[in-house]
Amino acid sequence: INTVETYSTILPDYKMTDYAYLIDRYGLVNTSHHTSGLNTSFRTWGDYWREMRNQEPPEYLLANEQDILDFFTYNAETVTKSGIDNLWTVAFRGEVDQPYWSIFKDAPEDEKERADVINRMHQIQYDLIKEFSGEEEPYARITLYDELAILMARGYLKVPDSKNMILTFVAGRRDHYPYDDLVNFNASKEMKLGYYMNFGFASTGAHVAPAESPWKMEFNYRYLNSKAPLFFSVVNVGNFREFVLELSANAKLLWDYSSYNTDQFMIDYCAQYFGNEYASDIAALYKDFYHAYWIPKESEFEGLERQFVFQDLRYARVFDHVFEKFSEPQAVPDLNPLHKIGYESIPGRTFRIDPEFNNADNQVDAILNGMTATIPKFESVAQRCSAMALKLEENKKTFFNDNLRLYSYYMTHLSKTLYHYIYAYKHQNDNQVLIKHLDLAEIEITRAQQYLFEGQHGVFHNWYSNADPLKRTFQI
């Protein structure tokens, strides 16, 4: 556990960010995010051309290959001159978390041709790494995220040939399961494998409350290890505080693959923090909490429970999308108001709602049926948590409250909020029903927020109420 993944660490005048040097001073290794080949993305393209070349940046055109090469060379040279300990990443994507064809005007539209461009750019970057490091086969990573995973699964992506190239697979975007690129991967050739597990996707994942579970984490890592021994692991969370259980489980697994077992880990974890007497009961509460989440679509991956989970930021996106439709006067409400977000390359991936699986004909009724099923599950866990809190020693209550009880109450009231909001939307032409259920939704979201605010104490005194974190957590 010695590597820190960063976004851009490249600055003009052959300088690196203070954060890169801080990581190095702590004896940790810098590596870069899946947007950032050679330690930066095209977000710093303009800075390079204006401040290092004294000109306006050229257009994003693949035809301007010499300009791209100049940019790559500067970045590789800057990292080398810095002297920091760096695990290189090769990546050819956009300015942010987007495919390169979102910004390059002359990008091809054919998938294979798109992959050919990436293959060429990856090889150029790896050749520069060899040149500046002076090594024949330097260590480097490729992270198979989103469009790269799709192109890899279809056999179009070709990785630079090196025994020290770390091929980092990623749990399926927006949901956490081994994606097709890993399923189809033939590990007969010598190659180092990595895995990237994101417990909280920034726009649709778990942020205010954990949702994936240590069991799901173990399944993912065991599957990769069945292909070839794990060499490198990346674990990503939006907020550390919300994911200490899942992160602890992951660290325990990586520390000793052979002895780790999630059921046993849960007993040990609960005994450590809450005492031996109630360890089994609290472990069961955690499991029931994870299983209370709405499953909007039947699992497709053999042996994996809860493949598709409706996390709290998916709730937030539903509110966003339905609000857009609510704001448009209409004789008959659109019962399929949800749409994709961002650069979705797989239809339906944003929400994964299968109406038929939820005994419904449309998204609205699927949500109502889903919330009807999930609310009593969360409510049961919440009530049992309150009863358990009364039994615990005083010095164990705060962590239990902050790490489980509050989440179960938050998700109870968030689910009730969504139910009433969607019910009001469906029946918006009946003014009495509309107002009644909007009032109920407001009451429930206020309760949800009040439970979160219970967790604001000590160093966490403004954890949910401070303006900036609100944008990434309490988004309702």
C-alpha positions as CSV (number, residue, x, y, z in Angstrom):
1,I,0.0,0.0,0.0
2,N,2.7,2.4,-1.2
3,T,1.3,4.2,-4.2
4,V,-0.8,7.3,-4.6
5,E,-2.8,7.8,-7.8
6,T,-3.0,11.5,-8.9
7,Y,-4.5,13.4,-11.8
8,S,-2.1,15.9,-13.4
9,T,1.2,16.6,-11.7
10,I,2.8,18.5,-14.6
11,L,3.4,22.2,-14.5
12,P,5.1,24.6,-16.9
13,D,8.8,25.3,-16.8
14,Y,9.6,21.6,-16.1
15,K,8.0,21.7,-12.7
16,M,5.8,19.2,-10.9
17,T,2.9,20.0,-8.5
18,D,3.6,20.3,-4.8
19,Y,1.4,17.3,-4.2
20,A,3.7,15.1,-6.3
21,Y,6.7,16.2,-4.3
22,L,4.8,15.7,-1.0
23,I,4.0,12.1,-2.0
24,D,7.6,11.5,-2.8
25,R,8.8,13.0,0.5
26,Y,6.7,10.5,2.4
27,G,8.4,7.7,0.6
28,L,5.4,6.9,-1.5
29,V,5.3,6.3,-5.3
30,N,3.5,8.6,-7.6
31,T,1.3,7.1,-10.3
32,S,-1.4,8.7,-12.4
33,H,-5.1,8.4,-13.0
34,H,-6.7,6.7,-16.1
35,T,-7.2,10.1,-17.7
36,S,-3.5,11.0,-17.4
37,G,-0.9,9.5,-19.7
38,L,2.7,10.5,-18.7
39,N,1.3,12.1,-15.6
40,T,-1.1,14.5,-17.2
41,S,-4.2,14.8,-19.4
42,F,-4.9,17.2,-22.3
43,R,-6.3,19.5,-19.6
44,T,-2.7,21.0,-19.5
45,W,-2.4,21.2,-23.3
46,G,-3.2,24.9,-23.3
47,D,-0.7,25.7,-20.5
48,Y,2.1,23.9,-22.3
49,W,1.6,25.8,-25.6
50,R,1.0,29.2,-24.0
51,E,3.7,29.1,-21.3
52,M,6.4,26.9,-22.8
53,R,6.0,27.6,-26.5
54,N,4.6,31.2,-26.4
55,Q,1.8,30.5,-28.8
56,E,-1.9,29.7,-28.8
57,P,-2.5,25.9,-28.5
58,P,-3.0,24.1,-31.8
59,E,-6.4,22.5,-32.4
60,Y,-7.0,19.0,-31.2
61,L,-6.4,17.2,-34.4
62,L,-4.8,13.7,-34.9
63,A,-3.3,15.2,-38.0
64,N,-1.2,17.4,-35.7
65,E,0.8,14.4,-34.6
66,Q,4.1,16.3,-34.2
67,D,2.4,18.7,-31.8
68,I,1.0,15.8,-29.8
69,L,4.5,14.3,-29.7
70,D,6.0,17.6,-28.5
71,F,3.5,17.6,-25.6
72,F,4.1,14.0,-24.7
73,T,7.9,14.6,-24.8
74,Y,7.7,17.6,-22.5
75,N,5.6,15.7,-19.9
76,A,8.0,12.7,-19.9
77,E,11.0,14.9,-19.6
78,T,9.4,16.9,-16.7
79,V,8.8,13.7,-14.7
80,T,12.3,12.5,-15.3
81,K,13.9,15.8,-14.3
82,S,11.8,15.9,-11.1
83,G,13.6,12.8,-9.7
84,I,10.4,11.6,-8.0
85,D,9.7,7.9,-7.7
86,N,7.1,7.4,-10.4
87,L,5.1,4.5,-11.7
88,W,4.3,5.5,-15.3
89,T,0.9,5.4,-16.9
90,V,0.2,5.4,-20.6
91,A,-3.2,6.8,-21.6
92,F,-4.8,8.5,-24.5
93,R,-8.1,10.1,-23.5
94,G,-9.7,13.5,-23.4
95,E,-9.2,16.5,-21.2
96,V,-11.2,14.9,-18.4
97,D,-12.9,11.5,-17.9
98,Q,-13.9,11.2,-21.6
99,P,-12.8,9.3,-24.7
100,Y,-10.3,11.1,-26.9
101,W,-12.8,11.3,-29.8
102,S,-14.8,13.8,-27.7
103,I,-12.2,16.5,-28.3
104,F,-10.3,15.5,-31.4
105,K,-12.3,16.7,-34.4
106,D,-10.7,14.3,-36.9
107,A,-11.1,11.2,-34.7
108,P,-12.4,8.2,-36.7
109,E,-15.9,6.8,-35.9
110,D,-15.1,3.2,-36.6
111,E,-14.3,1.3,-33.3
112,K,-11.3,-0.5,-34.7
113,E,-9.9,2.7,-36.2
114,R,-10.4,4.4,-32.9
115,A,-8.5,1.6,-31.1
116,D,-5.7,1.8,-33.7
117,V,-5.1,5.4,-32.8
118,I,-5.0,4.6,-29.1
119,N,-2.6,1.7,-29.7
120,R,-0.3,4.0,-31.6
121,M,-0.4,6.7,-28.9
122,H,0.2,4.2,-26.2
123,Q,3.3,2.9,-28.0
124,I,4.6,6.4,-28.6
125,Q,4.3,7.1,-24.9
126,Y,5.9,3.9,-23.8
127,D,8.8,4.5,-26.2
128,L,9.3,7.9,-24.6
129,I,9.3,6.3,-21.1
130,K,12.0,3.9,-22.3
131,E,14.0,6.8,-23.7
132,F,13.8,9.0,-20.7
133,S,14.1,6.3,-18.0
134,G,17.0,4.6,-19.8
135,E,15.4,1.2,-19.1
136,E,14.7,-1.5,-21.6
137,E,11.4,-2.5,-20.1
138,P,10.3,0.1,-17.5
139,Y,7.3,-0.5,-15.4
140,A,4.2,1.2,-16.7
141,R,0.4,0.9,-16.4
142,I,-2.6,0.9,-18.7
143,T,-6.0,1.2,-17.0
144,L,-8.7,-0.4,-19.0
145,Y,-11.5,2.0,-18.1
146,D,-14.7,2.6,-19.9
147,E,-14.1,2.8,-23.7
148,L,-10.7,1.0,-23.3
149,A,-12.4,-1.9,-21.6
150,I,-14.9,-2.1,-24.5
151,L,-12.3,-2.0,-27.2
152,M,-10.2,-4.5,-25.3
153,A,-13.2,-6.9,-24.9
154,R,-13.7,-6.7,-28.7
155,G,-10.0,-7.5,-29.4
156,Y,-9.1,-4.1,-30.9
157,L,-6.8,-2.8,-28.2
158,K,-3.1,-3.9,-28.4
159,V,-0.9,-3.4,-25.4
160,P,2.8,-2.4,-25.8
161,D,4.8,-5.5,-25.6
162,S,6.6,-5.6,-22.3
163,K,6.8,-8.0,-19.3
164,N,6.6,-5.0,-17.1
165,M,3.4,-3.5,-18.5
166,I,0.8,-3.7,-15.8
167,L,-2.6,-4.4,-17.5
168,T,-5.0,-2.9,-15.0
169,F,-8.6,-4.1,-15.4
170,V,-11.5,-2.1,-14.0
171,A,-14.7,-3.3,-12.4
172,G,-17.6,-2.6,-14.8
173,R,-18.4,1.2,-14.9
174,R,-21.3,2.3,-12.6
175,D,-21.5,-1.2,-11.2
176,H,-18.9,-3.5,-9.8
177,Y,-18.3,-6.7,-11.6
178,P,-15.6,-8.2,-13.8
179,Y,-16.2,-6.7,-17.2
180,D,-16.1,-8.5,-20.6
181,D,-12.4,-7.5,-21.2
182,L,-11.3,-9.4,-18.1
183,V,-13.7,-12.3,-18.8
184,N,-12.4,-12.7,-22.3
185,F,-8.7,-12.2,-21.3
186,N,-6.3,-15.0,-22.1
187,A,-3.6,-15.0,-19.5
188,S,-1.3,-17.4,-21.3
189,K,1.1,-14.7,-22.2
190,E,3.4,-13.4,-19.5
191,M,1.9,-10.1,-18.3
192,K,1.4,-8.4,-14.9
193,L,-2.3,-7.9,-14.0
194,G,-3.8,-5.1,-11.9
195,Y,-7.3,-4.4,-10.8
196,Y,-9.1,-1.1,-10.2
197,M,-12.1,-1.2,-7.8
198,N,-14.1,2.1,-7.4
199,F,-16.4,1.9,-4.4
200,G,-18.0,5.2,-5.2
201,F,-18.4,6.4,-8.8
202,A,-18.6,10.2,-8.7
203,S,-21.9,10.6,-10.5
204,T,-23.9,7.4,-9.9
205,G,-22.2,5.5,-7.1
206,A,-22.2,5.3,-3.4
207,H,-21.1,8.5,-1.7
208,V,-23.1,9.3,1.4
209,A,-23.6,5.6,2.3
210,P,-21.6,2.6,1.4
211,A,-23.4,0.2,-1.0
212,E,-21.1,-2.4,-2.6
213,S,-20.0,-4.5,0.3
214,P,-16.9,-6.5,1.2
215,W,-18.4,-9.7,-0.3
216,K,-18.7,-8.0,-3.7
217,M,-15.2,-6.7,-3.4
218,E,-13.8,-10.2,-2.7
219,F,-15.7,-11.7,-5.6
220,N,-14.1,-9.2,-8.0
221,Y,-10.5,-9.8,-6.8
222,R,-10.9,-13.5,-6.6
223,Y,-12.1,-13.6,-10.2
224,L,-9.1,-11.6,-11.4
225,N,-6.7,-13.8,-9.4
226,S,-8.2,-16.9,-11.1
227,K,-6.8,-15.5,-14.4
228,A,-3.4,-14.6,-13.1
229,P,-1.8,-13.5,-9.8
230,L,-2.7,-10.0,-8.9
231,F,0.3,-7.7,-9.2
232,F,-1.1,-4.2,-8.6
233,S,-4.3,-2.9,-7.1
234,V,-6.1,0.5,-7.2
235,V,-8.9,1.3,-4.8
236,N,-10.9,4.4,-5.2
237,V,-13.5,6.0,-2.9
238,G,-15.2,9.4,-3.0
239,N,-15.1,9.9,0.8
240,F,-12.9,7.9,3.1
241,R,-15.2,8.2,6.1
242,E,-18.1,6.3,4.4
243,F,-16.0,3.4,3.2
244,V,-13.8,2.4,6.2
245,L,-15.4,-1.0,6.3
246,E,-14.9,-1.8,2.7
247,L,-11.4,-0.4,2.6
248,S,-10.4,-2.4,5.7
249,A,-11.7,-5.5,4.0
250,N,-9.8,-4.8,0.9
251,A,-6.5,-4.1,2.8
252,K,-7.0,-7.4,4.7
253,L,-7.5,-9.3,1.4
254,L,-4.5,-7.8,-0.2
255,W,-2.3,-8.4,2.8
256,D,-3.0,-12.1,2.8
257,Y,-5.0,-13.5,-0.2
258,S,-4.8,-17.1,1.0
259,S,-6.3,-16.6,4.5
260,Y,-8.9,-13.9,3.8
261,N,-12.6,-14.7,4.0
262,T,-15.2,-12.0,4.1
263,D,-17.5,-13.7,6.6
264,Q,-14.7,-14.2,9.0
265,F,-13.4,-10.7,8.4
266,M,-16.8,-9.2,9.3
267,I,-16.8,-11.1,12.6
268,D,-13.2,-9.9,13.4
269,Y,-14.0,-6.3,12.4
270,C,-17.1,-6.2,14.5
271,A,-15.3,-7.8,17.5
272,Q,-12.5,-5.3,17.2
273,Y,-14.7,-2.2,17.2
274,F,-17.8,-3.3,19.1
275,G,-16.7,-6.2,21.3
276,N,-17.0,-10.0,21.1
277,E,-20.4,-10.2,22.7
278,Y,-22.3,-8.6,19.8
279,A,-19.9,-9.2,16.9
280,S,-22.0,-11.8,15.2
281,D,-25.2,-9.8,15.5
282,I,-23.6,-6.6,14.2
283,A,-22.0,-8.5,11.3
284,A,-25.5,-9.7,10.4
285,L,-26.8,-6.1,10.5
286,Y,-24.1,-5.0,8.1
287,K,-25.0,-7.7,5.7
288,D,-28.7,-7.0,5.9
289,F,-27.9,-3.3,5.3
290,Y,-26.1,-4.1,2.1
291,H,-28.9,-6.4,1.0
292,A,-31.6,-3.8,1.7
293,Y,-30.5,-1.8,-1.4
294,W,-32.8,-1.9,-4.4
295,I,-31.6,-4.3,-7.1
296,P,-33.0,-2.7,-10.3
297,K,-31.9,-5.4,-12.6
298,E,-31.3,-9.2,-12.3
299,S,-27.7,-10.3,-12.0
300,E,-26.1,-11.5,-15.2
301,F,-22.7,-12.5,-14.0
302,E,-22.7,-16.1,-12.8
303,G,-22.2,-16.5,-9.1
304,L,-22.3,-12.7,-8.3
305,E,-25.1,-11.5,-6.0
306,R,-26.2,-7.8,-6.2
307,Q,-24.4,-7.2,-9.5
308,F,-26.5,-4.1,-10.0
309,V,-27.2,-1.8,-7.0
310,F,-29.1,1.4,-6.8
311,Q,-26.7,3.6,-4.8
312,D,-27.4,7.0,-3.3
313,L,-26.1,9.0,-6.2
314,R,-28.3,7.1,-8.5
315,Y,-31.2,8.4,-6.4
316,A,-29.7,11.9,-6.8
317,R,-29.6,11.5,-10.6
318,V,-33.3,10.3,-10.6
319,F,-34.2,13.5,-8.8
320,D,-32.3,15.5,-11.4
321,H,-33.9,13.9,-14.4
322,V,-37.4,13.8,-13.1
323,F,-37.2,17.5,-12.0
324,E,-36.4,18.4,-15.6
325,K,-39.6,16.7,-16.7
326,F,-41.6,18.1,-13.8
327,S,-40.6,21.6,-15.0
328,E,-42.2,21.0,-18.4
329,P,-46.0,21.3,-18.3
330,Q,-47.5,18.2,-19.9
331,A,-50.9,16.6,-20.2
332,V,-49.5,13.1,-19.6
333,P,-46.3,12.7,-17.6
334,D,-43.4,10.9,-19.4
335,L,-43.2,7.6,-17.5
336,N,-39.7,7.0,-18.8
337,P,-38.0,10.3,-17.8
338,L,-34.5,9.0,-17.1
339,H,-31.8,9.3,-19.7
340,K,-28.1,8.6,-19.9
341,I,-25.5,11.0,-18.5
342,G,-22.1,12.0,-19.8
343,Y,-20.3,9.8,-22.3
344,E,-22.1,6.6,-21.8
345,S,-21.0,3.9,-24.2
346,I,-23.4,1.2,-23.1
347,P,-27.2,1.9,-23.3
348,G,-29.1,1.9,-20.0
349,R,-25.9,1.8,-17.9
350,T,-26.6,5.0,-16.0
351,F,-29.5,3.5,-14.0
352,R,-29.7,-0.2,-15.0
353,I,-33.5,-0.2,-14.4
354,D,-35.3,-3.2,-15.9
355,P,-39.0,-2.5,-15.7
356,E,-40.0,-6.2,-16.4
357,F,-37.7,-7.4,-13.5
358,N,-39.6,-4.9,-11.3
359,N,-43.1,-6.1,-12.5
360,A,-43.6,-2.8,-14.3
361,D,-44.1,-1.4,-17.8
362,N,-42.0,1.8,-17.4
363,Q,-39.3,3.4,-15.3
364,V,-41.7,5.3,-13.0
365,D,-43.6,2.2,-11.9
366,A,-40.3,0.2,-11.6
367,I,-39.0,2.8,-9.1
368,L,-42.2,2.9,-7.1
369,N,-42.2,-0.9,-6.9
370,G,-38.5,-1.0,-6.1
371,M,-38.9,1.6,-3.3
372,T,-41.9,-0.3,-1.9
373,A,-39.7,-3.4,-1.5
374,T,-36.6,-1.7,-0.3
375,I,-38.0,0.8,2.3
376,P,-39.1,-1.9,4.9
377,K,-35.7,-3.6,4.5
378,F,-33.7,-0.4,5.4
379,E,-36.3,0.5,8.1
380,S,-35.8,-2.9,9.7
381,V,-32.0,-2.6,9.8
382,A,-32.3,1.0,11.2
383,Q,-34.6,-0.1,14.0
384,R,-32.4,-3.0,14.9
385,C,-29.4,-0.7,14.9
386,S,-31.1,1.6,17.4
387,A,-31.8,-1.4,19.7
388,M,-28.2,-2.6,19.4
389,A,-26.8,0.9,20.1
390,L,-28.5,0.8,23.5
391,K,-26.6,-2.4,24.4
392,L,-23.1,-1.3,23.4
393,E,-20.5,0.1,25.8
394,E,-20.4,3.9,25.7
395,N,-17.0,4.1,23.9
396,K,-18.3,1.9,21.1
397,K,-21.5,3.7,20.3
398,T,-20.1,6.6,18.2
399,F,-18.4,4.5,15.6
400,F,-21.4,2.1,15.4
401,N,-23.7,5.1,14.9
402,D,-21.5,6.8,12.3
403,N,-20.6,3.7,10.4
404,L,-23.9,1.8,10.2
405,R,-26.9,3.2,12.1
406,L,-26.9,6.6,10.4
407,Y,-26.5,5.1,6.9
408,S,-29.5,2.8,7.5
409,Y,-31.7,5.7,8.6
410,Y,-30.5,7.9,5.8
411,M,-31.3,5.3,3.1
412,T,-34.7,4.6,4.7
413,H,-35.7,8.2,4.4
414,L,-34.0,8.8,1.1
415,S,-36.0,5.9,-0.3
416,K,-39.2,7.3,1.1
417,T,-38.4,10.6,-0.4
418,L,-37.9,9.1,-3.8
419,Y,-41.1,7.1,-3.5
420,H,-43.2,10.2,-2.7
421,Y,-41.5,12.4,-5.3
422,I,-42.0,9.9,-8.1
423,Y,-45.6,9.2,-6.9
424,A,-46.3,13.0,-7.1
425,Y,-44.7,13.1,-10.5
426,K,-46.8,10.3,-11.8
427,H,-50.0,11.8,-10.4
428,Q,-49.2,15.5,-11.1
429,N,-52.5,16.2,-12.8
430,D,-54.3,15.5,-9.6
431,N,-53.5,18.6,-7.6
432,Q,-54.5,17.2,-4.2
433,V,-52.3,14.0,-4.7
434,L,-49.5,16.1,-6.1
435,I,-49.3,18.5,-3.1
436,K,-49.7,15.7,-0.6
437,H,-46.8,13.6,-1.9
438,L,-44.5,16.6,-2.5
439,D,-45.1,17.6,1.1
440,L,-44.3,14.0,2.3
441,A,-41.2,14.0,0.1
442,E,-40.0,17.2,1.7
443,I,-40.6,15.8,5.2
444,E,-38.7,12.6,4.4
445,I,-35.7,14.4,2.8
446,T,-35.5,16.7,5.8
447,R,-35.4,13.6,8.1
448,A,-32.7,12.0,5.9
449,Q,-30.6,15.1,6.2
450,Q,-31.1,15.3,10.0
451,Y,-29.7,11.8,10.4
452,L,-26.6,12.8,8.4
453,F,-26.1,15.8,10.6
454,E,-26.1,13.5,13.6
455,G,-22.7,12.4,12.3
456,Q,-21.3,15.9,12.4
457,H,-19.1,16.1,15.5
458,G,-15.4,16.6,16.3
459,V,-13.3,16.9,13.2
460,F,-16.4,16.0,11.2
461,H,-18.4,19.0,12.5
462,N,-19.2,20.3,9.0
463,W,-18.9,17.0,7.1
464,Y,-22.3,17.3,5.4
465,S,-23.2,21.0,5.9
466,N,-20.1,22.6,4.4
467,A,-20.9,24.1,0.9
468,D,-18.3,22.3,-1.2
469,P,-18.8,18.7,0.0
470,L,-22.5,19.2,-0.5
471,K,-22.0,19.1,-4.2
472,R,-20.5,15.6,-4.0
473,T,-22.6,14.1,-1.2
474,F,-26.0,15.5,-0.3
475,Q,-27.1,16.4,-3.8
476,I,-30.9,16.4,-3.4
